[in-house]
């Protein structure tokens, strides 16, 4: 890695860690004194760039910065500097800017002519560029180039084995495995882009097979989180084939598990059952596999088998989820006395989860204990703070049943009118509402909410 001032390739190499410290120091001083900071990082190998980006992001987040990624050109406004004029960042935002070449030549003129905007708005940004992109900016946007701060160069190209090792580490960077753990759809998109660039850089040699397998697996999970199920299936299949080729039983198990989840979401239950059984053959002590297999049995109406599988999952690993699902299944079957202890245990195991509180609240209403049920719903609403569609619809549902009927129904209409809820999510909300409406004295507004959900299911194509 090199650091240069007035030109490229003029300084001796410095380690990536030192380069990151230099950038972080400049960005922190910029925040403290209200100054613009514009850094360029020039790279050749995607693996080298990705490592440096991960180091920089981690350090900036520790200091309270927020990262906003900008992939040029912006679809809503190709002239990004002009967009910044009307959307100034707050003092804690650092832009990571990519794909300058895709906005050539217009972006060069925009950067050069609107360079004062970066100063006026105190923009702090890191431009991740290839060598040719940096040279184009220096030659064709010279006034903007003169505004820059550090130019850090990551021009070494690691050998294939080293690139594969880096890619294996980065395959798991920023990967959560569940949709609700991501900050936004854009974060998922950023994680996908990183892994696809790493895959494109790796060859088909045997020494890269393990890295490619893990990249395909995590890409499958990311596409699943984005509800792009066919892409998720393709990546999981690629991961499975590679895992079998290199005899990686752990990853083979995960790939079968991932295929089961995607097949289940697609309603392909026979294939989901087959995938989960394959995974259990490979790892019969994985508690999550039994709980997910139980979910498929529930969908197929095989409740007794599902009950035993939820119990098996809990025996292997005492967690709230299988207990909560077991309690919910008893609730759906009208076995309220059996539902109570399972749901109470789930709440004890995970007091921050709101779903068991919702389900126990429904049970209490069905038992004629409306006051206890209302209190459980209020506790659930306090915990329901996520931002994905499930959380937002659940929050609207809880507002209705806790007395905010008008606000809750308006919120739910807005979400159902502007978004396409997955079929499973919509049916889950309908089922919960149907269960609650059967109470001796259900909360006000429940009947109206049930009709809204049913009408949405009738008229709206769901994915």
Buried (B, 14 or more C-beta within 10 A) or exposed (E): BBBBEEEBEEBEBBEBEEBBBBBBEBBBEBBEEEBBBBBBBBBBBBBBBBBBBBBBBEBBEEEEBEBBBBBBBEEEEBBBBBBBBEEEBEEEBBBBBBBBBEBBEEBBBBBBBBBEBBEEBBBBBBBBBBBEBBEBBBEBBEEBBEBBBBBBBBBBBBEBEBBBBBBBBBBEBBBBBEBEEBEEEEBBBBBBBBBBBBBEBBEEEEBBBBBBBBBBBBBBBBBBBBBBBEBBBBBBBBBBBBBBEEEBEEBBBBBBBBBBBBBBBBEBBEBBBBBBBBBBEBBEEBBBBBBBBBBBBBBBEEBEBBBEBBBBBBEBBEBBBBBBBBBBBBBBEEBBEBBBEBBBBBBEBBEEBBBBBBBBBBBBBBBEBBEBBBBBBBBBBEBBEBEBBBBBBBBBBBBBBBBBBEEBBEBBBEBBEEEEBBBBBBBBBBBBBBBBBEBEEBBEBBEEBBEBBBEBBEEBEEE
